[in-house]
Amino acid sequence: MRSRDRILANLDTVYQESYARAKADEQPRRMEELDSAYLRDQLMMEVLLDIRDLLNRTTKPAEPGAMEQIAKLSSIVRKP
């Protein structure tokens, strides 16, 4: 399993590379879009990593219905 720091660093690398290309191509609108998308993706990734960490801390098998609860959370996150 990848570490939290590695995942967030990969997200940052992808953002930095895309932002640098947009800046070099003088695309201010694209740069704004990348900023917004990065903040959204970073927040979503941190939430997902928190859920992963929480699930990994449990030493007993998942309670019945745990997957249904995760699916419900997932559907809430996906709503625009």
Secondary structure, DSSP 8 states (H G I E B T S, - for coil): ---HHHHHHHHHHHHHHHHHHHHHTT-HHHHHHHHHHHHHHHHHHHHHHHHHHHHHH--S---TTHHHHHHHHHHHHH--
